[in-house]
Amino acid sequence: MAATEDSPEVRLVTHCRRCHGWLVSAASVAEGIGPTCAVRERAEQRAAARAELTLFDIAA
């Protein structure tokens, strides 16, 4: 009978949706993006939201 330590480990891995690097962390695999790319993506989204014009900007 084989010991449980001898059995291979199966891990789900995927590619990051932003940089296409390998994701091995369970949380990153679930989100589909790595932690570094997630920080950069959030920063870009905040910058884009600030760059949007408002009615006050158009009227001025």
C-alpha positions as CSV (number, residue, x, y, z in Angstrom):
1,M,0.0,0.0,0.0
2,A,1.4,3.4,-1.0
3,A,1.9,6.1,1.6
4,T,-0.1,9.3,1.2
5,E,3.2,11.3,1.0
6,D,4.0,9.5,-2.2
7,S,1.0,10.6,-4.1
8,P,1.4,13.5,-6.5
9,E,0.1,17.0,-5.6
10,V,-2.4,18.4,-8.0
11,R,-2.7,22.2,-8.2
12,L,-4.9,24.3,-10.4
13,V,-2.9,27.0,-12.2
14,T,-3.8,29.5,-14.9
15,H,-2.5,32.6,-16.6
16,C,-3.0,36.2,-15.4
17,R,-5.5,38.1,-17.5
18,R,-3.2,41.1,-17.6
19,C,0.4,39.9,-18.0
20,H,-0.3,36.2,-18.9
21,G,2.2,35.0,-16.2
22,W,1.5,31.8,-14.3
23,L,-0.8,32.1,-11.3
24,V,-0.4,29.4,-8.6
25,S,-1.9,31.0,-5.6
26,A,-5.5,29.8,-4.9
27,A,-6.7,33.4,-4.4
28,S,-5.0,34.6,-7.6
29,V,-6.4,31.7,-9.6
30,A,-9.9,32.5,-8.3
31,E,-9.5,36.2,-9.2
32,G,-7.8,35.5,-12.5
33,I,-5.1,38.1,-11.8
34,G,-1.9,38.3,-9.8
35,P,-1.4,40.6,-6.9
36,T,1.0,43.0,-8.7
37,C,-1.2,43.2,-11.7
38,A,-4.3,43.8,-9.5
39,V,-2.6,46.8,-7.8
40,R,-1.6,48.2,-11.2
41,E,-5.1,47.6,-12.6
42,R,-6.8,49.4,-9.6
43,A,-4.4,52.3,-9.9
44,E,-5.2,52.7,-13.6
45,Q,-9.0,52.5,-12.9
46,R,-8.7,55.2,-10.3
47,A,-6.6,57.4,-12.7
48,A,-9.2,56.9,-15.4
49,A,-12.1,57.8,-13.1
50,R,-10.3,61.0,-12.1
51,A,-9.7,61.9,-15.8
52,E,-13.4,61.7,-16.7
53,L,-15.1,65.0,-17.3
54,T,-18.0,66.2,-15.2
55,L,-20.7,68.6,-16.1
56,F,-18.9,71.3,-14.2
57,D,-15.8,70.8,-16.3
58,I,-17.7,71.0,-19.5
59,A,-19.6,74.2,-18.5
60,A,-16.4,76.0,-17.5
